[in-house]
Amino acid sequence: MDEERRRARPPSIRDVAEAAGVSYQTVSRVLNAHPRIAPATAERVRTAIDELGYRPNRAARALVTSRSRTIGVLLTARPLHGPFSSFLAIDAAARERGYAVSASPNASDDLEDIARALDSLLAHGVEGIVAIAPQDRARDAIHRIGAEVPVLTLQGSPDEVDGFVIDQRGGARLATEHLIGLGHRRILHLPGPAGWAEAEERRRGYIATMRDHGLEVLLAPEGEWTPDSGYACGLRGLEGRDVTAVFAANDEMAIGLMAAAAALGLDVPRDLSVVGFDDIPSSRYLSPPLTTVQQDFAELGRRAIATLLDEIEHGAPQQCHPALTSRLVVRSSTAEVTIGYGRARAG
């Protein structure tokens, strides 16, 4: 079936890379006459191009080689704090290096929508693309389509060669260790949606930490990144369980969870400690202010742009990048487990 689909569409840069036994970034460098390409490798790529009948977008290549000094950013159309903060960081870092930024939101994670968004960026003559792709399907689609310029993805899994990430699993460990350090043993996790790398990494970090301490893993139903979802999943997760703390997959869900706790007659933090993730601007102004995990989006943008421009300007191959660490911000939504805390839960 895969072979039939391949014959039914024009060959892509990914098909060339597979046939030549190289990465799609190497094919891109051959197409754009980047230095540091071994003659034998270049010949192998050209042979694959001829055999497959691959026809690159000549207009986009012409714009690239004339040095537009423009970086494209592909981002989700959903108004989420993490992706938008990443975009702002990338925009600032690119402008510091003298590059303009052209953004193209993809309406969904479907292959056709992402292809249209990539085509829009190439039509603007971008020299490279940063894809802010927190959804697994979106990253898979970007890799399948390929592009004739270097592409770097953000917010994928830590082991992706062309990915740049913040250590979500480590941040989840910080959150869970904080609650354990306060004496909590019955800690519930509100997971984010399936198919999102960040949600999966945070869930894994929570599970690993609980198991390291010999504690029972308590998972609420999977939710979305919204207060409404946090409220609904919080009600289902808290009812009938002797839980003293909750680690929510993001701050928006934590806000909904705190409302659910109030609806159940629980006071935060007297009866229930709550930790979120992301440190959205409003988290410090909640009542009580929310303990959360903060991510360094500015540093993420600087490192991503530096890596992408190394490839654009010098043909430097992308490497696996160490994940950036997160920071726990302790506020008033978490408290130690005391004798009174236990009585409040029992009463």
C-alpha positions as CSV (number, residue, x, y, z in Angstrom):
1,M,0.0,0.0,0.0
2,D,2.8,2.4,0.8
3,E,4.4,1.7,-2.6
4,E,1.1,2.3,-4.3
5,R,0.6,5.7,-2.6
6,R,4.2,6.6,-3.5
7,R,3.5,5.9,-7.2
8,A,0.3,7.9,-7.1
9,R,2.0,11.2,-6.0
10,P,5.1,13.0,-7.2
11,P,8.3,12.0,-5.5
12,S,9.2,14.1,-2.5
13,I,12.6,15.1,-1.0
14,R,12.0,12.3,1.6
15,D,11.7,9.7,-1.2
16,V,15.0,10.9,-2.6
17,A,16.7,10.7,0.8
18,E,15.4,7.2,1.3
19,A,16.6,6.1,-2.1
20,A,20.1,7.7,-1.6
21,G,20.4,6.4,1.9
22,V,20.9,9.9,3.4
23,S,18.9,12.4,5.5
24,Y,16.5,14.8,3.8
25,Q,18.7,17.6,5.2
26,T,21.6,16.2,3.1
27,V,19.4,16.2,0.0
28,S,18.5,19.8,0.7
29,R,22.1,20.7,0.9
30,V,22.9,19.0,-2.4
31,L,20.0,20.9,-4.1
32,N,21.2,24.2,-2.7
33,A,24.9,23.6,-3.4
34,H,25.9,23.8,0.2
35,P,29.6,23.2,1.0
36,R,31.0,20.2,2.9
37,I,29.1,17.6,0.9
38,A,31.3,14.6,-0.1
39,P,31.4,14.2,-3.9
40,A,30.3,10.6,-3.7
41,T,27.3,11.5,-1.5
42,A,26.3,14.3,-3.9
43,E,26.5,11.9,-6.8
44,R,24.4,9.3,-5.0
45,V,21.7,12.0,-4.3
46,R,21.7,13.2,-7.9
47,T,21.3,9.6,-9.2
48,A,18.3,9.1,-6.9
49,I,16.8,12.4,-8.2
50,D,17.2,11.2,-11.8
51,E,15.9,7.7,-11.1
52,L,12.8,9.0,-9.2
53,G,12.1,11.9,-11.5
54,Y,12.1,14.3,-8.6
55,R,11.4,17.9,-9.6
56,P,12.3,20.5,-6.9
57,N,10.5,23.8,-6.6
58,R,12.8,25.9,-8.7
59,A,11.2,29.2,-7.7
60,A,11.7,28.5,-4.0
61,R,15.3,27.5,-4.6
62,A,16.0,30.6,-6.6
63,L,14.7,32.7,-3.8
64,V,16.9,30.8,-1.3
65,T,20.1,31.1,-3.2
66,S,19.5,34.9,-3.5
67,R,19.6,35.1,0.3
68,S,16.2,36.4,1.4
69,R,17.5,36.3,5.0
70,T,14.0,35.1,6.0
71,I,13.2,32.3,8.4
72,G,9.9,30.5,8.1
73,V,8.0,29.4,11.2
74,L,5.3,26.7,10.9
75,L,3.0,26.7,14.0
76,T,-0.3,25.4,15.2
77,A,-3.3,27.6,14.8
78,R,-4.4,26.7,18.4
79,P,-3.8,29.5,20.9
80,L,-1.6,27.6,23.3
81,H,0.9,29.2,25.6
82,G,3.9,26.9,24.8
83,P,3.8,27.1,21.0
84,F,3.1,30.8,21.0
85,S,5.9,31.5,23.5
86,S,8.3,29.4,21.4
87,F,7.3,31.5,18.3
88,L,8.0,34.8,20.1
89,A,11.4,33.4,21.3
90,I,12.3,32.3,17.7
91,D,11.2,35.6,16.2
92,A,13.4,37.6,18.7
93,A,16.4,35.3,18.2
94,A,16.1,35.5,14.4
95,R,15.9,39.2,14.4
96,E,19.0,39.5,16.6
97,R,20.8,37.6,13.8
98,G,19.5,39.9,11.1
99,Y,16.8,37.6,9.7
100,A,13.1,38.4,9.2
101,V,10.5,35.9,10.2
102,S,7.5,34.7,8.1
103,A,4.9,32.7,10.0
104,S,2.4,30.2,8.6
105,P,-0.2,28.5,10.9
106,N,-1.4,25.1,9.9
107,A,-5.1,24.7,10.3
108,S,-4.7,21.1,11.5
109,D,-2.2,18.3,11.7
110,D,-3.4,16.7,8.5
111,L,-0.9,16.2,5.7
112,E,-2.6,18.4,3.2
113,D,-2.9,21.4,5.6
114,I,0.7,21.1,6.6
115,A,1.8,20.8,3.0
116,R,-0.1,24.0,2.2
117,A,1.5,25.8,5.1
118,L,4.9,24.7,4.0
119,D,4.3,25.8,0.4
120,S,3.2,29.2,1.7
121,L,6.5,29.6,3.5
122,L,8.5,28.5,0.5
123,A,6.6,30.9,-1.7
124,H,8.0,33.7,0.6
125,G,11.5,32.5,-0.2
126,V,12.5,31.4,3.3
127,E,16.0,30.0,3.8
128,G,15.0,27.6,6.6
129,I,12.0,26.6,8.6
130,V,11.4,26.1,12.3
131,A,8.3,23.8,12.7
132,I,6.7,24.2,16.1
133,A,5.0,20.8,16.1
134,P,3.9,19.5,19.5
135,Q,1.6,17.0,17.9
136,D,3.0,13.6,16.8
137,R,0.9,13.6,13.6
138,A,2.1,17.1,12.7
139,R,5.8,16.1,13.0
140,D,5.2,12.9,11.1
141,A,3.5,14.9,8.3
142,I,6.4,17.4,8.2
143,H,8.9,14.6,7.9
144,R,7.0,12.9,5.1
145,I,6.6,16.0,3.1
146,G,10.1,17.3,3.5
147,A,11.2,20.7,2.1
148,E,13.9,22.1,-0.1
149,V,15.4,24.1,2.8
150,P,16.7,23.0,6.2
151,V,13.9,22.2,8.7
152,L,14.2,22.0,12.4
153,T,11.3,20.9,14.6
154,L,10.5,22.0,18.2
155,Q,8.7,20.2,21.0
156,G,9.1,16.7,19.7
157,S,10.7,13.7,21.5
158,P,14.2,14.1,23.0
159,D,15.7,11.5,20.6
160,E,14.6,13.2,17.3
161,V,17.7,14.3,15.3
162,D,16.1,17.4,13.9
163,G,14.3,18.3,17.0
164,F,14.9,20.9,19.7
165,V,13.1,20.3,23.0
166,I,12.8,21.4,26.6
167,D,13.0,18.5,29.0
168,Q,9.4,17.9,29.8
169,R,10.0,14.7,31.6
170,G,12.6,16.3,33.8
171,G,10.1,19.1,34.6
172,A,7.5,16.6,35.5
173,R,10.0,15.0,37.9
174,L,10.6,18.3,39.5
175,A,6.9,18.8,40.1
176,T,6.3,15.3,41.5
177,E,9.5,15.3,43.6
178,H,8.3,18.7,45.1
179,L,5.0,17.1,46.2
180,I,6.7,14.0,47.6
181,G,9.1,16.2,49.5
182,L,6.2,17.9,51.1
183,G,5.0,14.5,52.5
184,H,2.4,13.7,49.8
185,R,2.0,10.0,48.9
186,R,-1.4,10.0,47.1
187,I,-0.6,12.2,44.1
188,L,-2.9,12.3,41.1
189,H,-1.8,13.3,37.6
190,L,-4.1,15.0,35.2
191,P,-2.6,14.0,31.8
192,G,-2.7,16.1,28.6
193,P,-4.2,14.9,25.3
194,A,-2.9,11.8,23.5
195,G,-0.7,12.4,20.5
196,W,1.1,15.4,22.0
197,A,4.8,14.8,22.9
198,E,4.7,17.3,25.8
199,A,1.8,15.5,27.4
200,E,3.4,12.1,27.0
201,E,6.8,13.2,28.3
202,R,5.2,14.9,31.4
203,R,3.1,11.7,32.1
204,R,6.2,9.6,31.8
205,G,8.1,11.8,34.2
206,Y,5.4,11.6,36.8
207,I,5.1,7.8,36.5
208,A,8.8,7.3,36.7
209,T,9.1,9.4,39.8
210,M,6.2,7.8,41.6
211,R,7.7,4.4,40.9
212,D,11.1,5.4,42.0
213,H,9.6,6.2,45.4
214,G,7.5,3.0,45.5
215,L,4.2,5.0,45.3
216,E,1.0,4.1,43.5
217,V,0.5,5.8,40.1
218,L,-2.8,7.6,40.0
219,L,-4.0,8.8,36.6
220,A,-7.1,10.9,35.9
221,P,-8.7,10.5,32.4
222,E,-6.7,12.2,29.5
223,G,-7.8,15.7,29.0
224,E,-7.2,18.7,26.7
225,W,-5.1,21.8,27.4
226,T,-8.1,23.8,28.8
227,P,-9.6,24.8,32.2
228,D,-12.9,23.1,31.1
229,S,-11.0,19.8,30.6
230,G,-9.1,20.3,33.9
231,Y,-12.4,20.8,35.7
232,A,-14.1,17.7,34.2
233,C,-11.1,15.4,34.6
234,G,-10.4,16.8,38.0
235,L,-13.9,15.9,39.2
236,R,-13.6,12.4,37.9
237,G,-10.1,11.9,39.2
238,L,-10.7,13.3,42.7
239,E,-14.1,11.7,43.5
240,G,-13.8,8.5,45.5
241,R,-10.0,8.8,45.8
242,D,-8.0,9.6,48.9
243,V,-5.8,12.1,47.1
244,T,-3.8,14.9,48.8
245,A,-2.0,16.4,45.8
246,V,-2.4,16.8,42.0
247,F,0.1,17.4,39.3
248,A,-1.7,18.8,36.2
249,A,-0.2,18.6,32.8
250,N,-0.4,22.4,32.3
251,D,-1.5,25.5,34.1
252,E,-4.8,25.8,32.2
253,M,-5.8,22.4,33.4
254,A,-4.6,23.2,36.9
255,I,-7.0,26.2,37.0
256,G,-9.9,24.0,36.1
257,L,-8.8,21.4,38.7
258,M,-8.7,24.0,41.4
259,A,-12.3,24.9,40.6
260,A,-13.3,21.3,40.7
261,A,-11.6,20.9,44.1
262,A,-13.7,23.9,45.4
263,A,-16.8,22.3,44.0
264,L,-16.0,19.2,46.1
265,G,-15.5,21.2,49.2
266,L,-11.7,21.0,49.2
267,D,-9.5,24.0,50.0
268,V,-6.2,24.6,48.1
269,P,-3.7,24.1,49.6
270,R,-5.1,23.2,53.1
271,D,-6.8,20.0,51.7
272,L,-5.2,19.6,48.4
273,S,-1.8,20.7,46.9
274,V,-1.7,21.6,43.2
275,V,1.2,21.9,40.7
276,G,0.8,23.0,37.1
277,F,3.2,23.3,34.2
278,D,4.2,26.2,31.9
279,D,4.0,29.2,34.3
280,I,1.5,31.1,32.2
281,P,1.3,34.9,33.1
282,S,-1.9,34.5,35.1
283,S,-0.7,31.6,37.3
284,R,0.9,34.0,39.8
285,Y,-2.3,35.9,40.2
286,L,-4.6,33.0,41.1
287,S,-5.9,32.5,44.6
288,P,-3.7,30.9,45.8
289,P,-0.9,31.6,43.3
290,L,0.0,28.4,41.4
291,T,3.2,26.4,41.9
292,T,4.3,25.4,38.4
293,V,7.2,24.4,36.1
294,Q,8.7,27.2,34.1
295,Q,10.3,26.7,30.7
296,D,13.1,28.9,29.2
297,F,11.5,29.7,25.8
298,A,14.0,32.5,25.1
299,E,17.0,30.2,25.4
300,L,15.1,27.6,23.2
301,G,14.6,30.2,20.5
302,R,18.3,31.3,20.6
303,R,19.6,27.7,20.4
304,A,17.2,26.7,17.6
305,I,18.0,29.7,15.5
306,A,21.8,29.2,16.0
307,T,21.5,25.6,14.9
308,L,19.3,26.4,11.9
309,L,21.6,29.3,10.7
310,D,24.7,27.0,11.1
311,E,23.1,24.7,8.5
312,I,21.9,27.5,6.3
313,E,25.1,29.5,6.3
314,H,27.8,26.8,6.7
315,G,26.1,23.5,5.7
316,A,26.7,22.2,9.2
317,P,24.7,18.9,9.7
318,Q,22.1,18.9,12.5
319,Q,23.0,16.9,15.6
320,C,21.0,15.5,18.5
321,H,20.6,18.4,20.9
322,P,20.5,18.1,24.7
323,A,17.2,19.1,26.1
324,L,16.9,22.4,28.0
325,T,16.1,22.0,31.7
326,S,13.0,23.5,33.4
327,R,12.7,25.3,36.7
328,L,10.2,24.7,39.5
329,V,8.5,27.9,40.7
330,V,7.1,27.3,44.2
331,R,4.1,29.4,45.2
332,S,1.2,29.0,47.6
333,S,-0.9,26.2,46.0
334,T,1.3,23.6,47.6
335,A,1.8,22.8,51.3
336,E,3.2,20.2,53.6
337,V,1.1,17.3,54.7
338,T,0.4,17.8,58.4
339,I,-1.8,16.1,61.0
340,G,-4.4,18.8,60.4
341,Y,-4.2,18.2,56.7
342,G,-5.1,14.5,57.2
343,R,-8.0,15.4,59.5
344,A,-9.4,17.8,56.9
345,R,-9.3,15.1,54.3
346,A,-10.9,12.5,56.6
347,G,-13.7,14.9,57.8
